[in-house]
Amino acid sequence: MASAAINRRGDRETVAPSSTQLAAITRLFSSAVFREMARKGRSPLFARLIGLAEIGGQCPDDATVGQAFEAAFGVLKTAGRRDEYVYRSALTHNVLMGTHSLNTACMLTEFRAGACKADLAILNGTATVYEIKSERDSLARLANQVENYKRVFAKAYVIAGEGHVASVLATVPEDVGVMMLSSRYRISTVREAEDRPDRICPVTVFESLRSDEAGSILKRLGVPLPDVPNTLRHGVMRDLFQALDPTEVHIAMVKTLKRTRDLSPLSSLVEKLPRSLHAAALSIQVRRSEHERIVEAVSTPLGAALAWV
């Protein structure tokens, strides 16, 4: 490998990846690779990236594509190299699938909240948003981000690496929770978030939703929707939301999104994929008819997959 930095683990020596290798490893977990496997049952992009990443030497001779993903994730989750996907994966396993389950909770990624997009939110009894600040991220936009999130979600957390925690605590207000992903890849809560559905903004919630979801919330709250032309529908619904109670809107939003963004149909796919791809499977939308192609691609011997290029 190109880098000269060496870490010792027991009797093994592992050479730190170069910037080129690290960039390739990061891209292995991108939506582009996952969707290519879903469409074709193979991914030429994966083959090119795995070559650049030089992961093959860390896998057994009879390794599969899935084992290569596991090896790549093992490199990526080392403190100092971790990107947003590593944090998303930790939240997926520790919170969504640890504290909750796919049958009782749903997860939203890149969900619009005011002028921002939330990295990840989990809806169970309430709606909790998680802003990820990995070692590679700046905290410059953090204060504005959490203020936008609080207009849609009852609870807000920032999850960061050890080196960011002190700065995060100094940046965000006390009603915002702070979590830490340790160098050992364990999540701990530094400060609990307050559960404040009363502070959300019904109009901001409305602007975050699909039209059918907004209509379902109005129906749950017993608010009739006037029969108006489609061109006027958005404005009329926005005005109706503006008059609603924040807490009631939040409760109805959680119930509605748990139904419309239900993840339980993905349980079978997740069970057949390596742990490193669970977060991808739950956040990257593909057709149900494509699930088997993903499983077949991941089960492919790595040697055969290198010929996908």
C-alpha positions in Angstrom: 0.0 0.0 0.0 1.1 3.6 -0.6 0.9 4.8 3.0 3.8 4.2 5.4 1.8 4.6 8.6 1.7 1.3 10.4 -0.6 0.1 13.3 0.2 -3.0 15.3 -2.7 -5.3 16.3 -1.4 -8.3 18.2 1.0 -10.0 15.8 -0.5 -8.4 12.7 0.7 -5.2 11.1 -1.9 -3.1 9.3 -0.8 -0.3 7.0 -3.0 2.8 7.1 -4.7 3.4 3.8 -3.6 6.2 1.5 -6.0 9.0 0.7 -6.8 7.4 -2.6 -7.5 4.1 -1.0 -9.6 5.7 1.7 -11.7 7.6 -0.9 -12.3 4.3 -2.7 -13.3 2.5 0.5 -15.7 5.4 1.3 -17.4 5.2 -2.1 -17.9 1.4 -1.8 -20.8 2.3 0.5 -22.4 4.9 -1.8 -25.8 4.7 -3.2 -24.3 4.4 -6.7 -22.7 1.0 -5.9 -25.8 -0.3 -4.1 -28.2 0.7 -6.8 -26.0 -0.7 -9.5 -26.0 -4.1 -7.8 -29.8 -3.8 -7.5 -30.3 -3.0 -11.2 -27.8 -5.4 -12.7 -26.9 -8.0 -10.0 -23.3 -6.8 -10.4 -21.4 -3.6 -10.1 -18.5 -2.5 -12.3 -18.1 0.5 -10.0 -17.6 -1.9 -7.0 -15.0 -3.8 -9.0 -13.0 -0.6 -9.8 -13.2 0.7 -6.3 -12.2 -2.6 -4.6 -9.2 -2.6 -6.8 -8.3 0.9 -5.8 -9.0 0.2 -2.2 -6.6 -2.8 -2.2 -8.9 -4.7 0.2 -8.4 -8.1 -1.5 -5.3 -8.8 0.6 -7.3 -8.5 3.8 -9.8 -11.2 2.7 -9.5 -15.0 2.5 -8.9 -16.6 -0.9 -12.5 -17.7 -1.1 -14.0 -14.4 0.0 -17.3 -13.2 -1.3 -18.3 -9.6 -2.2 -20.0 -9.4 1.2 -16.8 -10.3 3.0 -15.0 -7.6 1.1 -17.6 -5.1 2.2 -17.0 -6.2 5.8 -13.3 -5.9 5.5 -13.7 -2.4 3.9 -16.0 -1.3 6.7 -13.5 -2.6 9.3 -11.0 -0.1 7.8 -13.5 2.7 7.5 -14.8 2.6 11.1 -11.3 3.2 12.6 -11.3 6.5 14.5 -9.9 9.3 12.3 -11.2 7.7 9.0 -14.9 7.6 9.8 -17.4 9.3 7.6 -21.2 9.8 7.9 -22.0 6.3 6.7 -20.1 4.8 9.7 -22.1 6.9 12.1 -25.3 6.1 10.3 -24.5 2.4 10.6 -23.8 2.7 14.3 -27.1 4.4 14.9 -28.9 1.8 12.7 -27.6 -1.0 14.8 -27.6 0.6 18.3 -30.8 2.6 18.2 -33.1 1.5 15.3 -32.4 -2.2 15.5 -31.0 -2.3 19.1 -33.4 -0.2 21.2 -36.3 -0.5 18.7 -36.9 -2.8 15.8 -38.0 -2.6 12.1 -41.5 -3.6 13.1 -42.0 -0.8 15.7 -39.9 2.1 14.4 -39.0 3.8 11.1 -35.9 5.6 10.0 -35.7 8.7 7.8 -32.5 9.8 6.0 -31.9 13.1 4.3 -35.3 14.3 5.5 -36.1 17.9 4.8 -36.4 20.1 7.9 -36.8 23.8 7.2 -33.7 25.0 5.4 -31.8 21.9 6.1 -31.8 18.1 5.6 -31.6 15.9 8.6 -28.9 13.2 8.4 -31.1 10.6 10.1 -34.3 10.5 12.2 -35.9 7.6 14.0 -39.6 7.6 14.8 -41.0 5.4 17.5 -43.1 6.9 20.3 -41.7 10.3 19.3 -39.6 11.7 16.5 -35.9 12.0 17.2 -33.4 13.5 14.8 -29.6 12.8 14.8 -27.2 15.2 13.3 -23.9 13.5 12.5 -20.6 15.3 12.9 -17.9 12.9 11.9 -14.2 13.5 12.2 -14.3 14.8 8.6 -17.0 17.4 9.3 -17.0 21.0 10.3 -19.2 22.4 13.0 -19.8 25.7 11.2 -23.4 25.1 10.3 -24.4 23.1 13.4 -26.2 25.8 15.4 -28.4 26.6 12.4 -29.0 23.0 11.6 -30.3 22.1 15.1 -32.6 25.1 15.1 -34.2 23.9 11.9 -34.5 20.4 13.2 -36.3 21.5 16.4 -39.1 22.9 14.2 -39.9 19.3 13.0 -38.7 16.8 15.6 -39.5 16.7 19.3 -36.0 15.5 20.2 -32.7 16.4 18.7 -29.2 14.9 19.2 -25.8 15.6 17.7 -23.6 12.5 17.5 -19.9 13.2 17.1 -16.5 11.7 17.6 -14.5 12.2 20.8 -12.6 15.2 19.4 -15.8 17.1 18.5 -17.8 16.6 21.7 -16.5 19.5 23.7 -17.1 21.9 20.8 -20.6 20.5 20.2 -21.6 21.0 23.8 -20.4 24.6 23.6 -22.3 25.2 20.3 -25.8 23.7 20.8 -28.4 24.7 23.4 -29.0 22.5 26.5 -32.3 21.0 25.2 -30.3 19.4 22.4 -28.7 16.0 23.3 -25.1 15.0 22.6 -23.9 11.5 21.8 -20.4 10.2 21.2 -19.1 7.5 19.0 -16.0 6.2 20.7 -12.8 5.0 19.1 -14.0 1.5 19.9 -17.2 2.1 17.8 -19.5 2.4 20.8 -22.2 5.0 21.3 -22.6 6.7 24.6 -24.9 9.5 25.6 -23.1 12.6 26.9 -26.3 14.6 27.5 -29.9 13.6 27.1 -32.2 15.5 24.7 -35.4 17.1 25.9 -38.6 15.8 24.4 -40.4 19.0 23.3 -43.1 18.4 20.7 -44.7 21.7 21.8 -41.9 23.7 20.1 -42.3 22.3 16.6 -43.7 24.4 13.8 -46.7 22.8 12.0 -46.0 24.7 8.8 -42.4 23.5 8.7 -43.7 20.0 9.3 -46.1 20.4 6.4 -43.4 21.6 4.1 -41.4 18.4 4.9 -44.1 16.0 4.0 -45.5 14.5 0.8 -49.0 15.8 -0.1 -50.7 12.5 0.8 -48.9 12.4 4.2 -50.1 15.9 5.0 -53.6 14.9 4.0 -53.5 11.9 6.3 -52.4 14.1 9.2 -55.3 16.5 8.7 -57.7 13.5 8.5 -56.3 12.1 11.8 -56.9 15.4 13.4 -60.4 15.7 12.1 -59.7 18.6 9.8 -61.7 18.4 6.6 -59.8 19.3 3.4 -61.8 21.8 1.2 -62.5 20.6 -2.3 -60.3 23.0 -4.2 -58.3 22.7 -7.6 -54.9 21.1 -7.4 -53.3 24.5 -8.1 -54.7 25.8 -4.8 -54.3 22.7 -2.7 -50.8 23.4 -1.3 -51.7 26.8 -0.1 -55.0 25.7 1.5 -53.3 22.8 3.3 -50.5 25.1 4.5 -53.0 27.5 6.0 -54.8 24.6 7.7 -51.5 23.4 9.3 -50.7 26.9 10.5 -53.8 26.8 12.7 -53.0 23.4 14.3 -51.6 22.6 17.7 -47.9 21.7 17.5 -48.0 18.7 19.9 -51.1 17.2 18.1 -49.4 17.7 14.7 -46.3 16.0 16.0 -48.2 13.0 17.3 -50.1 12.6 14.1 -46.9 13.0 12.0 -45.2 10.2 13.9 -48.1 7.8 13.4 -48.5 8.8 9.7 -44.8 8.4 8.8 -44.4 5.1 10.6 -47.1 3.9 8.2 -45.9 5.6 5.0 -42.2 5.0 5.6 -42.5 1.5 7.1 -39.3 -0.4 7.0 -40.6 -3.8 8.0 -40.8 -5.1 4.4 -37.0 -4.7 4.2 -36.4 -7.2 7.1 -35.9 -10.1 4.8 -33.3 -8.2 2.7 -31.4 -7.0 5.7 -31.2 -10.5 7.1 -29.4 -11.7 4.0 -26.8 -8.9 3.8 -23.6 -8.4 5.7 -23.9 -6.1 8.8 -21.9 -3.4 7.0 -24.6 -3.0 4.4 -27.6 -2.8 6.7 -27.6 1.0 6.9 -27.5 1.2 3.1 -30.3 -1.3 2.6 -32.5 0.7 5.0 -31.8 4.2 3.5 -31.2 3.6 -0.2 -34.5 3.1 -2.1 -34.6 0.2 -4.6 -37.5 -1.8 -5.9 -38.6 -4.9 -4.0 -38.1 -6.9 -7.2 -34.4 -5.9 -7.1 -33.7 -7.3 -3.7 -32.7 -10.8 -4.9 -30.2 -9.3 -7.3 -28.5 -7.4 -4.5 -28.3 -10.7 -2.4 -26.8 -12.5 -5.4 -24.3 -9.8 -6.0 -23.1 -9.8 -2.4 -22.8 -13.6 -2.5 -20.6 -13.5 -5.6 -17.0 -14.8 -5.1 -14.7 -11.8 -4.9 -12.5 -13.1 -7.7 -15.4 -13.3 -10.1 -16.6 -9.9 -9.0 -13.3 -8.3 -10.0 -14.2 -9.2 -13.6 -17.4 -7.1 -13.4 -15.3 -4.1 -14.8 
